[in-house]
């Protein structure tokens, strides 16, 4: 149902807008008559428009959340990339490929090669617990953190087409560096590259002492440290990862992640081919002919697209709530318009005697209802648009286990605003129809007596 | 009493408006109750208990947790090695097996998420099932199914929704092709169904059957075992009588030299759930501080609009009432009474309706948040409906009622004249 609505959103909006414009053009009763009536009855007009504003603002924010999640999954992945995971898994979170099985994958046919090296990124994706001794009040004392252990960080960045923010650096081949601790002692810290989103998130749960030494109170920056797995970690760079799921990850030397967290297997091998067609061919080859390891291949783009199940579930829930709220709003506008009809019975009688047809009376009242909806809708969309760019935490998943914790940005786009205005106008049309119909049923002479 | 009768009469006088306002209130209260039910349930799940505490032991760092099965006996004993050590009241282990009823297809109609555990623990350790009254039909059906599991290793206890999704019935046999462990395919006979509720999509098998299958798979000639066959234990559940015992058991486990590779962590179920729900923090925040207030504000506006229309139309009537000796407070009470009565009745009807509709007709509210897939409307929601209806009606009608009681008799009759 939701799909049908969204697929035909353009048509529905067009029909409603055309109806409104048609009523404006065809109605012989001047528009200023309606506007004057709305102004005279400003209290119910304002209250009804405000109810519309609340419903539409809510819908806009909720849809902006889903749009943000959709954009995140759509923007992640490269068409030429092939994701190779263990054949038993449907998500890299559950994948385990033995170290002995990954070596041969660099020799797969069709890979991009440069300087004798295949563009292949060997990765271990882990979700780990980070203890938060300084968590804010009322918040859990641990969080799930996504770690991507990589063998060659520069190759991984190349394959995923991600760069570093100015001022940062990739971690060294050792993956550790000596730093001076708070008490002047030397500590061997693990070097990490962080996604921008998770850097902001992690900055929130620092102790006052850590904050005092931090480079920024808002986010972790290169040179900052954090604590995870009984070790001190040094931030050496931030990824230019905004708008992708990598924004919520911590990248680290794979061998170190393996030893600290006890995961000695690889989870993912990402292989770059020149284009989408070659990627598809490579996928087919791995899934049907490659027998050297028990692995399966997916197109990276398709993998991230498959993580939209959560988005769909949210969209259904949002649509459900929006429809119920809209029904409430419809009853509100019905009340207003029925009162308008009963207060203007004499007006209607005069208009009929002046030669205005039943349809023109209907159009006039419907237009009034649509005007209230239009004002409420525009205000609601404007209010909801303030949420554009807000950040939020969520999960994207395929609904079959796994998934990713993500930090996303809410997106208010044209589609979101169109959905808001469509709902507002639909509420106005539905709510105004019955009172307008009643107005047309009044007999001119009876109305005047 | 007279005032009450007048209130009733006034509500009936413009029946259309009262019905529309009542319906508006009802649908908006539905939103509030549904959202509140979800939030209330999540709050209950994350609230720390002081007695009869359920604890979960999982791998310390990684999620999903994967521990060696050899950890099971000592963890189930709470790592109690000395006589003075505290032992849990009860325990069970969970091993996850994901499979499909078709060899090369994994989807909603074929997928099975099966927990390998000790069958008898379904009645003593599973949330909601451990509190079923002994004489309830659900409990008796479960007992029967568990008896069957004790004699038939291939027995499968399954949630109704999942059973319907894979198009099977109790008594039927099925083969499940391993997805989490390729090559470990299992045959089952469905011996029972979970009572309607949170276990609707889960299945449970005898852990001994599962572990025997893994052993057989490892012994199979030419098979190079999956790297994770040695780490098939996901969760160990413990039950302790109180916080002190929980703390003692958690310390025993943390101090035990047996759990170093991988390390393990012990936490209360409430704490584990809270950490898991942290990923949904902003979604829950939005529901609590954005969706609910927006619904309440819309409701207040709908009521305020209806009452202000009514007040506007009845100014002459209020002036007459004043002439007849009604004091402003009476008129205020009259208008507020109309709104509140309408709000209370609508809220109550709405709450009762949504309770029956969601719980009985739809079998719960399907809204997957983490491992909670279905939510139910609690009985106390009836009071929420009443409260929300009354409170929003009061807020929405305050200003119109104030205007009504301030009506100036001379002004109104001057206009009439």
Interface residues (C-beta under 8 A of the other chain):
Chain A: X43 X44 X47 X48 X50 X51 X54 X55 X57 X58 X61 X62 X65 X86 X87 X88 X89 X90 X93 X94 X96 X97 X98 X126 X127 X128 X129 X139 X140 X141 X142 X143 X144 X229 X260 X261 X262 X263 X265 X294 X310 X313 X314 X317 X321 X324 X325 X327 X328 X329 X331 X332 X334 X335 X336 X338 X339 X343 X392 X393 X394 X395 X399 X400 X401 X405
Chain B: X16 X17 X20 X21 X23 X24 X25 X27 X28 X30 X31 X34 X35 X59 X60 X61 X62 X63 X64 X98 X106 X111 X113 X178 X179 X180 X181 X182 X226 X227 X228 X261 X262 X263 X265 X271 X274 X275 X276 X278 X279 X280 X281 X282 X283 X286 X290 X291 X294 X295 X297 X298 X299 X301 X302 X304 X305 X306 X308 X309 X312 X313 X367 X368
